[in-house]
Amino acid sequence: MKKILIAGTNSGVGKTTISLGIMQALTKRNMRVQPYKVGPDYIDPSYHTFITGRHSRNLDSYMLNDEQIKYVFNQASDDADISVVEGVMGLYDGIGIDLDNCTSSHTSKILKAPVILVINGKSMAASSAAMVLGYKELDKDVNIKGVIVNNVRTKTHYEIIKEAIETYCGVEVLGYFPPNNEFSLESRHLGLVPSVEIDGLKNKFNSLAVEIEKYINIDRIIEISETEDIESNFKVDDFIEENKVKGKSIAIAYDKAFNFYYRENIELLELLGLDIKYFSPLKDNKVPKSDYIYIGGGFPEIFSKEIEANVSMRESIKEAHENNIPIYAECGGLMYLGQTLLDKENISYDMVGIFKGNSKMTTSLKRFGYCYGSAKGDTVLSKTNEIIKGHEFHHSVFETEEECAYVMRKERDGKIVDEWEGGYSKNNTLATYLHTHFYNNLDCIKNLLNNRVDNYSEEGNN
């Protein structure tokens, strides 16, 4: 099986640009490229998917155990010619200082994937070898098979770095990439702007691939990607069989404002027999008639004017709530279900109004990272005291007097380092800043399916 993991020495070293360029170059060769992202990122995978035409998957060892990661990888890569995994942060960065706790290096060992290390070669020569040697020696079970030198302007400079690394580290250098602002991607407060919002991406990525092939040995990357297969012991078939439903549907919000979903979450719902009905809170008149509603994260604050203007959609979602249709909303979905949203210009916009409270944009991240919640009472996803794991990443707060549904905790190196309350539950609606992966929380899906109230008004949801 051909697979490669592209990691960086640190965040901002250029691994995303280089990963995208390599994916595009491989795709241009008519290879079926299956992309992945280490960790909980939603935006980078949107670019992977755009380039390859295949849904990018998250390999997140906080949300998923080793066997589940192998399962996700094998399922998606089954018919691919090569799998390309983009790492997260630096190669050994995760939770705390444990090298095997949510790191790209640990993921490479789970997958038995060779690693290509991206370094910043600016203003360095032989010192680059010291950097690479440190990464190579820190965990000798990590198979660093190649190095790509980013941010180097001349071939002469590159040749010095290449010779130093190959002489002192015994690691092959696969090429370099000069600085080029043409290929920078627009950012906002949560990172890159999602691919669905950007025009002209196809031409940009085609040009990027041309440049990548000038400086990086793509043929050699394909050669070193050939490694042994892996097997997974994770079995989800029994759960699907035991909890399968018939004749039920779920409406899923999906447009420029709401598009943060783990692909496996949606696929699991399909495997359980639910008919998926996508809808746009921006453009559609009302939510489709359905038995459940799922509203993921995104950027409602960017499209708040359009959301407010779509009165009929907001009213239809509130009506579904009043008719006890189970609704689950994450992060941006929570902001959508409040009464108002105050954007960064302090302009207030009306939202759905299920929960009494107001979302307010902040100048800095309010929550960032992995955490878990213990349910204070029953919700559509959790019974009392049940745990739901996930991550939070938001530039807003929800100001409300509603009672919180979960006690949230963050752990590092086995110790609780932060604790707060969050999430809101009312009737059959749950809204929380927590993003979760259903494979890690199968009981949550079971609870959701079993919480459906059948005696709702057909007229109210038509």
C-alpha positions, 0 to 999 in steps of 0.5 A: 500500500502506498502511503506517506505522511507529510509533517513539519518541524512546526506550525507555519513551516509550509507543510499545508502548501507543500501537501496540497501541491503534492496532492495536485501533482499526483492527481495530475498523473491520474493517480487516485489520491486519498487525503487525510489530516492528522487532528481535528482540522476541518478547513485543510481537509476541504482543500484536500477534497477539492484537489483530489475529488475524494473526501479527506478524513481526519486521523485524530488519536484523541477522538479515535483509538489506534484501531479506529484510526486504522479502520478509517484509513483502510476504508477510505484508502481501499481503492486509492493508488496512494494515500497522503496524510498531512500532519498537524503542528510540528511532528512531535506536537500533541497534548503535553510532552507525551510523544505518542499523545495526539502527535503526527509522529504517533499517527505515522507509527499507527499507519506504518507510514513513511514521513517526509519532514518539511523544514524552513531552510531560510538563513540556514546551511549546515545547521539544518542537519542538526535540526533534522538529526534531532527529529530523527533521533527523538523517536527512532521508531518514526520512519523519516524517509525524506526531507523537503526544504521550504523557503529557499530562494536559490539552488545553490543554497539548497544544495548546501542544505541538501549535502549537510542533511544527507551527510550528517543525518543519512536522510534523503532530501527530496527537493525544495520550494522557493517562497512564492506569495502567489500560492498563499491562501486567505486566512481569517480568525479560525485559520484558512478560509474554507475552499467553498468560499474561494474562487479560482482555486482550480487554476491556483492549484494547477499552477502550484503543482507545476511549481512543485514538480520543478523543485520536488522529486514526485517520482521519488515520493511515490517510490518511498511511499510503498509500505506494508498494509495494516489491519484493524480490529475495530468492528462497527458492523454489529453496532450498525446492525443492532441500531439500524433504522428504516424509513427515517431521515436526517436534515443536515445543514451544509453551505458556506456558513455551515460545513464543518463535519467529520465525513465518517459522522455522515457516513455512519448515519447513512449506514444506519439507514438514515436518508440524508437531506442536505439543506442550506440555512442561507438559501433554502426556504425551510428545513426539509421534513425529517426525523432529525436535524444536524447543524455542524460548525462553520462561520455563521458570523461571516454570513449573519446578514444572510442568515437573518434575512432568511426568516422562513428558514429560521422559523422552520427550525424553531418550529421543528424544535417546538415539535420535538424533532431531535436537533443536534448543533455544534459550535456554529450551530450553537450560535445559530440556535441562539437569539442573536449574533453580535459580529466583530463590528458589534452589529446584532443579527437575529438568529433562530431563538431556541436558546435564550442568549446571544453569541458574541465574537471575541478578539481571541480564541476563547477555547482551544483544544481537546476536552470532554463533557460529562452530562449533568442530565439527559440530552439527545446525545448523552444520558446523565453522567455519560462522557462525550469527547471532542474539541473546541475551537471558537472565537466567540462566547454564548452569553446566556442564563440558560443552564449548562448541560455538561461539565467540561474538562481538559486534561494534560499529562493525566491531570485536569488543567481546566474545568468549565460548564457548557452546552445547552439542552432544551426539549429534544435540542442540544447545542454545544461548542464541542465538536465530536467524532461519532466513532468515539461516541457510538452511544451518542448516536444510539441515544439520538436515534432512540430519543426521537419523539413520534407524536409531533405535528406533521403539519408543523414540519411540512 
